[in-house]
Amino acid sequence: MSFEKGDSVEVHSNQEGFVGSYFAAKIVMPMGKNKYLVEYQTLVTDDDKKQMLQEIVNAREIRPTPPEILVPRFYLLDTVDVLDNDGWWVGSVHFRPTVKEYSVYFESTGEEIDYPYHNMRLHQEWENGKWYPSPRHNVV
């Protein structure tokens, strides 16, 4: 898939401590074959905390921004993305400690953390140019 200047995308991180996370970005411009200059929407440079970070990334690390899937609630074992530390992290719902929060387990770190509904979305996989939502479990 190719992207154009101004396209909203998410960039997959392989950096230590961030493996498996996705960060919102915009395409600044193509940089030759299969590379793009992106500007992150939530990450700033180390030098100037007001300047958004720009980086050249390989096309295979970029996907379009997933479409919004509205769900009234999440169920036990649903695979979700959680907005934390400026990026989206994949986890699974383990239980609901309060009416307004869900406890999410992250296999990559072994952590279980509580999050409000508004910081979560149903996980989707981008494969062969199409979005595939994670199956729902309907377990309360």
N, C-alpha and C positions, 0 to 999 in steps of 0.2 A: 504494500500500500504506500502511496506517496502522499505527502502533505504539502500544503502551501502556506505562504506567509500569512500569519494571523490565525491559523488553525489552533483551536484549543485541544490540548493533548494531555496525556499523563505519561511520565517518564519513570520506568522501572529502575530501581537502584540496586546495584550489586556491591555497593560500598559496605565495608565491615560495620556492623551495627545498624545498617539500614536495609539489609538483604530482604527482598520480598515486598518492600514498600513501593508505593507509587506517589509521585509528586505532580501537582497541576502545573502546566507550563503552556506557553504559546510558542508557535514556530516563528522564529525571527527570519530565517532564510535557509534554503538548502545549501549544503556545503560539499558539493561534489556528489559522487555516487554513494548512496545509502548513509549519508550523514546529514545532520541538521544542527543549526545553531538554535537553541531554545532559551527562553527566558522564563525562569520559574516564577510562579505567582505567589509563593509563600516563603521562598528561601532568599536570604540576602547575602551579600558578599561579606567576607571576614573583615575587609578593610573599611568598608562604608556600610554601616547597618541600614542605610536608607536606600542603597542601590540593590535592585533585584539581581540575583545571581544569573549569569548567562553561562552556557556550557555547550560544547559540541558533543552530540551523542549519536550513537549508531541507530539506524532506523529500527533495528530489531528490539531496541529498548523503549520504543515509543508506541503508544496505542492511542486511538481517539478517546476523548472523554466519554465514559459510558453513559447511556441514557438513564434518566431517573426512573426507577421503579418504585412506585408508592406502595408501601405495605403498612397496614394499620398497626402491626406489631411484629416482633420477631419471636420465633419459637426455639425451644431447646434443640441444640445441634445445628441450627441454621448457620451456614457459612456467611460471614458478613465482612465488610470493610469498615474499619473504624478510623475516624479522623483524629490523629494524635501526633504531636511533634511535627506539625506542618505537612504531614503526608497521610496517605491511606494505607492501613495495615490489615492484612487478612487474619481473621480469627474465627472462632466458633462460639456460639452462645452456649454457656454452661448453666446458668440459671438467672432468675430475675430477683435480685435482692430487695428491690422496692418497685413501686408502680412506675416510677419515672426512669429507672436504670436497668441495665442488663449487665451481667457478668460475662466477660468475653475472655476465652482462653486463646493464647497465642502459642502455637506449636513451636515456632522458630525460637522463642525465648523461654518457654515454659512458664510464662507469667499469666496470671488471671487478674483482670482489672475491670472495675465497674465503669460504665459509660452511659450517658443519657442517650435516649432514642435519636435526638437530632444530630448526634455525632456519628451515626451509623447508616449504612446502606447495605442492601442485599448484594452479595458478591456476584460479579459477572466475569466470565472468561471471554477474551477476544481470540477467536480462532477462525482462520481462513476468511477474514473480512466480515465476520458476524459476531454479535454478542450472544452469549449463552448464560442465562441466569442460573445460579446454583439452585438445586432442587430444595423445596421447602419440606420441613419435617412434620409440621403440625403437631408437635408434642409440646404440651404445656408444662 
